[in-house]
Amino acid sequence: MSPEKRQSNAAFSSDHKPEETGPKTLCAVCKLDWNIVCKKIGKDPPKVGLTRGVARCKDCGITAHSLPCVHLRTIHSLTESVGLMCFETAHTK
């Protein structure tokens, strides 16, 4: 098990649990990646997949995908994030 997966498992065991949110809530992890792409290309890229399946953490309030993302972003290909959902990525260092 990767160190990142261990960190996210520890977060889940200490009350970091996903709860439903409104339909227009953005995933903080994907939005961060979207912002980087926006600055890189100089215009707004499509917002596909930023809101579908997003949950809010009951403990800390972070909003992130609690299901695997439909639209993969650069952050999902990083070694530290491979195999993690955005909710898990948001709860790792």
C-alpha positions in Angstrom: 0.0 0.0 0.0 1.4 3.4 -1.0 2.1 6.0 1.7 -0.6 8.2 0.2 -3.2 5.4 0.5 -2.2 4.8 4.1 -2.7 8.5 4.8 -6.1 8.6 3.3 -7.1 5.4 5.1 -6.0 7.1 8.4 -8.1 10.1 7.5 -11.2 8.0 6.8 -10.8 6.2 10.2 -10.7 9.6 12.0 -14.1 10.9 10.9 -13.2 12.2 7.4 -16.2 10.8 5.7 -17.9 12.0 2.5 -21.5 13.3 2.6 -23.7 14.4 -0.2 -23.6 18.0 -1.5 -25.5 20.2 -3.9 -25.5 19.5 -7.6 -23.2 22.5 -8.4 -20.4 21.8 -5.9 -17.0 21.7 -7.4 -14.2 19.2 -6.7 -11.4 21.1 -5.0 -8.7 18.7 -6.5 -10.0 18.9 -10.1 -10.7 22.6 -9.8 -7.0 23.2 -8.8 -5.9 21.3 -11.9 -8.4 23.1 -14.0 -7.0 26.5 -12.7 -3.5 25.4 -13.7 -4.6 24.5 -17.2 -6.6 27.7 -17.5 -3.4 29.8 -16.8 -1.3 27.6 -19.1 -3.6 28.0 -22.2 -4.8 31.5 -21.4 -8.5 30.7 -21.5 -11.2 28.6 -19.7 -11.0 24.9 -20.6 -14.3 22.9 -20.5 -15.6 22.3 -16.9 -16.6 18.7 -17.7 -16.6 16.5 -14.7 -16.0 19.2 -12.0 -19.3 18.7 -10.3 -20.5 15.1 -10.9 -20.1 12.8 -7.8 -18.7 15.4 -5.5 -19.0 15.0 -1.8 -18.1 17.2 1.2 -16.0 15.9 4.1 -18.0 15.8 7.3 -15.0 16.6 9.4 -13.0 19.3 7.4 -15.4 20.5 4.7 -13.2 19.7 1.7 -15.3 19.0 -1.4 -13.9 16.4 -3.7 -15.0 13.4 -5.9 -15.9 10.5 -3.8 -16.1 8.3 -6.9 -13.6 7.8 -9.6 -13.4 10.8 -12.0 -15.0 10.5 -15.4 -12.6 13.2 -16.8 -9.0 12.4 -15.9 -6.8 15.4 -15.2 -3.1 15.9 -14.9 -3.2 15.5 -11.2 -4.6 11.9 -11.6 -1.4 10.8 -13.5 1.0 11.9 -10.7 2.7 9.1 -9.0 1.3 10.2 -5.6 -2.3 10.2 -6.9 -2.4 7.1 -9.1 -5.2 4.8 -7.8 -6.6 7.4 -5.5 -10.0 9.2 -5.8 -10.0 12.9 -5.4 -11.4 12.6 -1.9 -8.5 10.5 -0.9 -6.0 12.8 -2.6 -7.4 15.8 -0.7 -6.7 14.0 2.6 -3.0 13.2 1.9 0.0 15.5 2.3 
